[in-house]
Amino acid sequence: MPENIDESESPAVIPFAAWLQDHQRGSTHAALTDGLHDLIEAVGRLQKEGKLVLTITAKPVGAFQVMVGEEVVLKEPKETRAPSIYFYDDAHNLVRDDPNAMQFEGLREVPAPAPLRTAKGNDGE
């Protein structure tokens, strides 16, 4: 800091949280509060990363005047659905069975084996 400036004369800086609660009559603060709640719920449920982004823009409009805007974007994690594997036939239709696989004729179901018996031990049981 230059020597000729007295720190006691520096203007007080308004805390960001105070400005945010006042900006747009509190609607931005409310959107961030709701967004944070929704983000944490989705991250906990899906166990995936999400993001809450606040972008503030400032544009000069005159002497000692700025236009301040904001954008609140919630990027919740997405639920992913498992893909399915299919084959396709000569007509390009999706089918479950490989149309090029060999077909077996005369297959039969093998009956279930009989239950196992336990062997008697050496002690005569």
Helices and strands as residue ranges (DSSP letters): G 7-9, H 16-22, G 23-26, H 27-46, E 51-62, E 65-75, E 87-88, E 94-95
